Structures are given as structure tokens and as C-alpha cells.
């Protein structure tokens, strides 16, 4: 049965070519086996939370490693640089995962709200229709606030990654004590940006908890 549903969804995807139609077909497939869009939305918001928590750790580790390099006091300079490079790559991968998870949240939310809007017209009882419309408006308002918060996180990761990349590449070409000394001021800037990023992630995670509570409530 599930196999047939996947085939049916695939046919819709080929014919439509429209991303919203593709998403709707995919979620409709899951609905047919008892998994509603609101359940998928909750799961994806939780996934987005998890990715942000992981990204927090990766960016904090990158900051710590950059600090260790800037404050180099003996040992193998190449080894410390390699660790910084690895932390940058891990941070970049985490940032890409955060963006992917946010996009997936947006896809199912858009599909859910389109369906909700369409189904309002099928409610014959005026009082029930108004109540459902009010609930839709409230849920969409809360979701919009959550999405803005998550997109701010996404935007804030970009300059941090750019700074880390600049420093990693510079050190790759100039790995010596003088080059490290010239980057002392970079540490303060990156620390400020990472601290701000982590704060925004915490706010987005907090909003995610509140949004999930309203969905489940």
C-alpha cells in the first residue's frame, strides 16, 4: 500500500513540476497512512531545534580552537591549525543542516496552511468556521514569528562562517607566529559574533518550544 502511495506521489511530482504541488503530494501521501501535516510540522520544528543545538556546539568549539591558535604558546602550530580547520568545516556543515531543516519546516507549514485555508470553506457551521479561522490566524502568526527567528539565526551564521573561513585561509598561506599575532583583533570580533549567534539560537529554540506547545495544545 505504501509503495503504491509513493508511486502515485511520484507521478504527481513529474506532472506538476511545481514545488508546492510536489510538497502537497508528499504530505498527502503521509496523510493517507495516518501521519498528519501538523505531526510532521512538529517533528520538523524539533529537528530544526536539534540542528541549532548542534550548531551552537560546533561554533563554540570553533571559537575555542581559534582562541587556542591565537594564544599559541608552544607545541605544533600545524596541528592546532588543522584542528581549527576541522572545526570550521564542522561549523559549515552544521550551518547547512540548520538551513536545510528550516526549509523543511517552511515546506510543511506552507502546505498545512494552504490546506487549512481551503478546508475552512467546507465547514458549514458558521460558528465553527469562525473558530477554526481564528485558530488558523493565531497559529500562522505564531509560526511567522518562529520562522523569522530561525531565519535570523540562519543569517547570523553567514558572517561568522565568512570570518572563520577568511582566517583559516589566511593562516593556511601564512602559518607562522607573526601571522597569528596579526589576527589578535579577529578573536574579539568572532567571539562577539558567536555569542550573538548563540543568543539568537536560544531565542529560536525557546520560540520553537512555545510553538510546539500551541500545536499540541
C-alpha positions as CSV (number, residue, x, y, z in Angstrom):
1,X,0.0,0.0,0.0
2,X,2.8,2.4,1.0
3,X,4.7,1.5,-2.2
4,X,1.6,2.4,-4.3
5,X,1.3,5.7,-2.5
6,X,4.9,6.6,-3.3
7,X,4.4,5.7,-6.9
8,X,1.2,7.9,-7.0
9,X,3.1,10.8,-5.4
10,X,6.0,10.4,-7.9
11,X,3.6,10.7,-10.8
12,X,2.2,13.9,-9.4
13,X,5.7,15.2,-9.0
14,X,6.6,14.5,-12.6
15,X,3.4,16.1,-13.9
16,X,3.3,19.1,-11.8
17,X,6.8,20.4,-11.7
18,X,5.7,22.9,-9.1
19,X,7.4,22.8,-5.7
20,X,4.2,23.5,-3.7
21,X,2.4,20.7,-5.6
22,X,5.4,18.4,-5.0
23,X,5.2,19.1,-1.3
24,X,1.5,18.8,-1.1
25,X,1.6,15.4,-2.9
26,X,4.4,14.2,-0.5
27,X,2.5,15.2,2.6
28,X,-0.8,13.9,1.2
29,X,0.9,10.5,0.9
30,X,1.8,10.5,4.5
31,X,-1.7,11.7,5.5
32,X,-3.1,8.6,3.7
33,X,-1.2,6.4,6.1
34,X,-2.3,8.3,9.2
35,X,0.5,10.9,9.6
36,X,-0.9,14.4,9.6
37,X,0.8,17.5,8.4
38,X,0.7,19.1,11.9
39,X,2.6,16.0,13.2
40,X,5.2,16.3,10.5
41,X,5.5,20.1,11.3
42,X,6.1,19.3,15.0
43,X,8.7,16.7,14.1
44,X,10.5,19.1,11.7
45,X,10.5,22.0,14.2
46,X,12.0,19.6,16.7
47,X,14.6,18.6,14.1
48,X,15.4,22.3,13.5
49,X,15.9,22.7,17.2
50,X,18.3,19.8,17.4
51,X,20.3,21.2,14.4
52,X,20.6,24.6,16.1
53,X,21.7,23.0,19.3
54,X,24.4,21.0,17.5
55,X,25.4,24.2,15.6
56,X,25.8,26.0,18.9
57,X,28.3,23.4,20.0
58,X,30.2,23.4,16.7
59,X,30.5,27.2,16.6
60,X,31.6,27.3,20.2
61,X,34.2,24.7,19.5
62,X,35.5,26.6,16.5
63,X,35.7,29.8,18.7
64,X,37.6,27.8,21.3
65,X,40.0,26.4,18.8
66,X,40.6,29.8,17.2
67,X,41.3,31.2,20.6
68,X,43.8,28.4,21.3
69,X,45.6,29.2,18.0
70,X,45.7,33.0,18.6
71,X,47.0,32.4,22.1
72,X,49.6,29.9,20.7
73,X,52.2,29.2,23.3
74,X,54.4,26.4,22.1
75,X,53.6,23.0,20.6
76,X,52.9,22.0,17.0
77,X,51.5,25.0,15.2
78,X,50.4,22.9,12.2
79,X,48.4,20.6,14.5
80,X,46.5,23.5,16.1
81,X,45.8,24.9,12.7
82,X,44.4,21.6,11.4
83,X,42.1,21.4,14.4
84,X,40.8,24.9,13.6
85,X,40.3,24.0,10.0
86,X,38.3,20.9,11.1
87,X,36.2,22.9,13.4
88,X,35.4,25.4,10.7
89,X,34.3,22.6,8.3
90,X,32.1,21.1,11.1
91,X,30.6,24.5,11.7
92,X,29.9,24.9,8.0
93,X,28.2,21.5,7.8
94,X,26.1,22.3,10.8
95,X,25.0,25.6,9.3
96,X,24.0,23.9,6.1
97,X,22.0,21.4,8.2
98,X,20.2,24.2,10.0
99,X,19.3,25.8,6.7
100,X,18.0,22.5,5.4
101,X,15.9,21.9,8.5
102,X,14.4,25.4,8.4
103,X,13.5,24.9,4.7
104,X,11.8,21.6,5.6
105,X,9.8,23.4,8.3
106,X,8.7,26.0,5.9
107,X,7.6,23.5,3.3
108,X,5.3,21.6,5.6
109,X,3.9,24.7,7.2
110,X,3.1,26.3,3.9
111,X,1.3,23.1,2.8
112,X,-0.6,22.9,6.1
113,X,-1.8,26.4,6.0
114,X,-2.9,26.1,2.4
115,X,-4.9,23.1,3.2
116,X,-6.4,24.7,6.4
117,X,-7.5,27.7,4.3
118,X,-9.1,25.6,1.7
119,X,-10.9,23.4,4.2
120,X,-12.5,26.4,6.0
121,X,-14.9,26.6,3.1
122,X,-16.1,23.1,3.8
123,X,-17.2,23.9,7.3
124,X,-20.9,24.6,7.1
125,X,-21.4,25.8,10.7
126,X,-20.6,29.5,10.8
127,X,-19.5,29.4,14.4
128,X,-17.2,26.5,13.9
129,X,-15.8,28.1,10.7
130,X,-15.1,31.4,12.5
131,X,-13.4,29.5,15.4
132,X,-11.2,27.5,13.0
133,X,-10.3,30.6,11.0
134,X,-9.3,32.3,14.3
135,X,-7.2,29.4,15.2
136,X,-5.6,29.4,11.8
137,X,-4.8,33.1,12.1
138,X,-3.3,32.7,15.6
139,X,-1.2,29.6,14.5
140,X,0.1,31.3,11.4
141,X,1.0,34.4,13.4
142,X,3.0,32.3,15.9
143,X,4.6,30.4,13.1
144,X,5.6,33.5,11.2
145,X,7.3,34.8,14.4
146,X,9.1,31.5,14.7
147,X,10.2,31.4,11.1
148,X,11.6,34.9,11.3
149,X,13.6,33.9,14.4
150,X,15.0,30.9,12.7
151,X,15.9,32.8,9.5
152,X,17.7,35.4,11.7
153,X,19.8,32.5,13.1
154,X,20.5,31.4,9.5
155,X,21.5,34.9,8.5
156,X,23.7,35.3,11.6
157,X,25.7,32.2,10.8
158,X,26.9,33.6,7.4
159,X,29.2,36.4,8.7
160,X,30.6,34.0,11.4
161,X,31.4,31.4,8.8
162,X,32.9,34.0,6.5
163,X,35.2,35.3,9.2
164,X,36.3,31.8,10.1
165,X,37.0,31.0,6.5
166,X,39.0,34.1,6.0
167,X,41.2,33.3,9.0
168,X,41.6,29.7,8.1
169,X,42.6,30.5,4.5
170,X,44.9,33.3,5.7
171,X,46.6,31.0,8.2
172,X,46.9,28.3,5.6
173,X,49.0,30.7,3.5
174,X,50.9,32.3,6.4
175,X,51.2,29.8,9.2
176,X,53.8,31.5,11.5
177,X,53.9,33.4,14.7
178,X,53.8,36.8,13.0
179,X,50.7,35.9,11.1
180,X,49.0,34.7,14.2
181,X,49.9,37.9,16.0
182,X,48.3,39.9,13.3
183,X,45.0,38.2,13.9
184,X,44.7,39.1,17.5
185,X,41.9,41.6,16.9
186,X,39.9,39.0,14.9
187,X,39.3,36.9,18.0
188,X,37.3,39.6,19.7
189,X,35.1,40.1,16.6
190,X,34.5,36.5,16.1
191,X,33.7,36.0,19.8
192,X,31.2,38.8,19.7
193,X,29.5,37.3,16.6
194,X,29.4,33.8,18.0
195,X,28.0,35.0,21.3
196,X,25.3,36.9,19.4
197,X,24.6,33.9,17.2
198,X,24.2,31.5,20.2
199,X,21.8,34.0,21.9
200,X,19.7,34.1,18.8
201,X,19.7,30.3,18.6
202,X,18.5,30.1,22.2
203,X,15.7,32.5,21.4
204,X,14.6,30.5,18.3
205,X,14.8,27.3,20.3
206,X,12.6,28.9,23.0
207,X,10.1,30.0,20.4
208,X,10.1,26.5,18.9
209,X,9.0,25.1,22.3
210,X,6.2,27.6,22.6
211,X,5.0,27.0,19.0
212,X,5.0,23.2,19.5
213,X,3.0,23.7,22.7
214,X,0.3,25.6,20.8
215,X,0.2,23.0,18.1
216,X,-0.1,20.1,20.5
217,X,-2.5,22.0,22.8
